[in-house]
Amino acid sequence: MNDKTHFGYQQVDVNEKQGKVADVFHSVAAKYDLMNDVMSMGIHRLWKRFTIEMSGVRKGHNVLDLAGGTGDLAMKFADKVGETGNVVLADINESMLNVGRDRLVDKGYGGRIEFAQVNAESLPFADNTFDIITISFGLRNVTHKEQALKSMCRVLKPGGRLLVLEFSKPEQDWLSKVYDAYSFNLLPKMGKLLVNDAESYQYLAESIRMHPDQETLKDMMLNAGFDEAEYHNMTGGIVALHRGFKF
């Protein structure tokens, strides 16, 4: 009998989830940035800025931006690491990676950022390669999160940091109720209006609720081999930035 996992609120075979998630992002890739701005009212830019600040990035660092999509973080990191550093924008989804590559080439980053189509569960990099790894709004889509976290820990250098920016659990009950009403009523309608795809944004709302809460994800990072882990809630816990340290 095949093992089951969740795809939003659906139960699916483990070997089917990756393809279903891929279909979602193939569908929304072309207007991904527009939807991010509309859905978060632009606040996602502040969340990402805080992620950069908490990374401790410096000139000469090697950075891996997983689930990097259209390259928001990769561009900022490329500016920070300078000519002596290196940034790899990686994504499992070919459509998202193509959109990101085209965007960064157009902005003049083509020769400064590498691109790689990878699966976070089995990263094709040597041990102790990167000073910083980020994964923004991507971990909830990974089938085997524990395996992915172990893979990230393996390729991180001693002294390095992992930053996981992800939707999480609101701290107040009233905020949860408002957030649920927004997510399940408005998000699919916006998806239908802007990208003619309500189902993908229904999945988005459901996948957020199935993602581990702040304390659970912190424990998962420690169990995956990180020596320390912490998190910072933003926007009342709607989003959390987890930071793991490898010593």
N, C-alpha and C positions, 0 to 999 in steps of 0.2 A: 504494500500500500504506500502511495506517495505521501511524503510529509507535506503539511499544509503551512501556509503563512498568510499574512493579511495583505490585501491590496485595497487600501482604504478600509471600508468595513466588510468587504468581501473576503471569504476564505478561498484561496487558490492554491494549486500545487506550487511547491517551492520553485520548481524549474520553470514556472510560467511568469513569475512576478517580474523578472528583469525585462522580459519582452513587453509586458503590459506597461511598465513605467516608461520604457523607450517610446512606446506609441504616444503616450501623453506628451513627452517633450518634443517628439517629431512634430506634433500638432501645434504646439505653442511657441516653438523656437523663434519664428520670424518676428513675433510681437512680444517676446518675453520681457524686454526692458520696459515697454509701454505698460504692460500689465503690472509689473512690479511697482511702477510709479503710481498707477491708479489704485492698486490694492492697498498700498501702505501710505498713500497720500504723500509719497516722497520720503517717508521716515526711514526707509531701508538704507538710504544714503548715510544717515547718521549712525545706524547700526554697524555699517561696514567701516565707517571712519573710526569708530571705537575699536573695532577688531584690529585695524591697522595699528592703532596706538598701543593696544595691549600685546601686540606680537613682539615688540622690542626689536623690530627689523632695523638692520644697519647696513651700511655699504659693505659689499663683498659677500653678503649672505646668499645662500641657495634656498629658494622658496618653491614649494609645491602648492599650487592652488587647485585642490580637488573639486570636482563638480563646478568648475570655474565658469562654465557657461559663456556668457557674453563678455567676460573679461574685466568687470568693474574692479575687482581686487587686484588682478594681475597687473593692470596698468599702474595702480598706486604703488604696488611692490616694486615694479620695474624702475619707477622714479626713485625709490628709496635705496635700492641695492646698487644702483649705478653701473658703470661699465665693468667693474670687477666682480659683480654678483651675477646671479642667474635666476630666472623665473620660468617655471614650467606651468602652463595652463593645461589642466587635464580634465577630461570629462568622458564618461562612458558613452554618451549619446553623440552620434556623428552629426546630427543636425545642429545641436547646440554648439558643438565644437566648430563647425563650419561658420556659423553666425559669428562666434567669437573671433575666429581667425580673420574673417573679412573685416570686421569692425576694427580690430587692432592694426591690421595692415593699413587700412584707410587712415588711421590716426598716427601712423608713422612708427608703430611699435613692432612691425614685422620682423626686424632683425634683432630685436632685444628680448623677445619672449619665445620660448619653445612651446610646441603644441603636441599633446599626446592623448590618444584615445585609450583609456585604461579602465580597469575594474578595480574599485577601491578595496575589494576583498582580497586581491592578489596583485599588489603593485609590482610592476616589472622594473624595480630599481634596486640597486645594491644596498646592503645594510649601511646605516649611518651616513646617508647621503645628504639630507636636508637639515638646515638650521630651523626652518619654520614650515609647518604644514597647516593649511587652512582648508576647511570644507564648510561652505556656506549654503544653507538651505538644501543640502544634498543628503545628509546622513539618514534622514527619515525614509528616503527612497531605496536605501540599501537593504538587500534581503537579509544578509547575515552581518549585522552591525558589529557584533563582538569580533568576528573574523576581520572585518575592515579596520577596526581600531587596533588590533594586534599588528596588522600589516603596516599601518601608519607608524606605530611605535617602532617597528623594526627598521624602517628606512629613515627615521629621525636620528640625527646625531645626538650623542650625549651632550647635555646642556641645551638641547633644542626644545621647541614648544609646538604643541598642537592646539589649534583654535577651532572650535566647532560652534558656528553661528547657526542657530536653528530656532524654529518656533517651539514654544514650550507651554507650560501650564500657568495661566494667570494666577496671581497671588490672592486676589479677592473674588468672592463668589459673584458679586454684582458685575464685575468685569467679565467673568466667564460667561455670564448670561448675555451680556451685550455682544461679546465677541462671537458667541455661538449664533446669535441672531444675524449678525453681519456675515459670518462665514457661510452659513447654509442658505440664507435667503438672497443676499446681494452678490456674493462671489460668483455663483453659477450664472446669474443674469449678466454680470459684467463680462464674463467669459463668452457668453453667447453674443453679446453686443459687439465686443471688440475683436474677437478672434473666431467667432462662429463656432464655439466649442464650450458648451456648458458642462459636459461630462468631465473634462479634464480638471475644471476648477471645483467640481463636486469632489473629485478624488483628492485634490489639494486639501480641502477642508477636512475630509475624513482622515487623510494620512497624518495630519497634524495631531489629531486626537489619539491616534494609535502610537505616536512617538513616545518614548520614555520621558517621564518627567525629570525635573532638574536633578534631584538626588539620585534617581535610578541611573541616569546617564553618567553622573559623576562616579558612581560605584563601578559601572561598566568600564570606564576609562582606567580606573585603578586595577581592576581585574585583568585588563588587557596588557598591563605591564608598565603603565605610567607611575612614576614615583610619587607624584603629587597631582591633585586635580582640584579645581575650584570653578565656581560659576558666578556670573554677574547677570542679574535680571535687568531687562530693559522694557520700557513701556508696560510696566506692571506685571512682568513675567510672560507677556505674550511672546516675547523673544528672550532667549538666554544665550550668553556667550560662555561656553565652557573652555577652560584652558588647562591643558595637561603638560606636565614637565617630565622630561626624561633626563636623569642624572647619570 
